[in-house]
Structure formats: structure tokens, C-alpha cells
Amino acid sequence: MGEIANNATDKAPKNSWFKGLKSELKKIVWPGKESITKQSVAVIIVTILLGVIIFGLDFIIENAIGIIIG
């Protein structure tokens, strides 16, 4: 009871861990400049639209409460 399991990875040297990390990083497919530009423009447009929607709702609710309270 209370014993730690001995796995093969527990005994592996750090060097092999770094080799594995390096091989995994090579598998990453980085997006191209065109893709990043399109996604950035989409994020900016959606952010502006949501800002306008929130501003509009806030304006309407504020005026409605002002009318109700008088």
C-alpha cells in the first residue's frame, strides 16, 4: 500500500522527453498569413457588432427605465 507505480516513462531520461517534445512540435501545422488575416478581420468585425448590439440594448433599457420611473 502507498507504493508508487514504476512505469517505463518514469525511468526515461529527460533527453528522450525533449526528443518527444521536439517531434510533437514538428507536427503542428501553423496557419498562413492569409488565414490569420481573415480570422483577425472576422474577430474585429464580430467584436464591433457585439459592442454596437450591447450599446443599443443598454440605451433602450436605460430609456425604458427612465420612462417607467419618470
Secondary structure, 3 states (H helix, E strand, C coil): CCCCCCCHHHHCCHHHHHHHHHHHHHCCCCCCHHHHHHHHHHHHHHHHHHHHHHHHHHHHHHHHHHHHHC
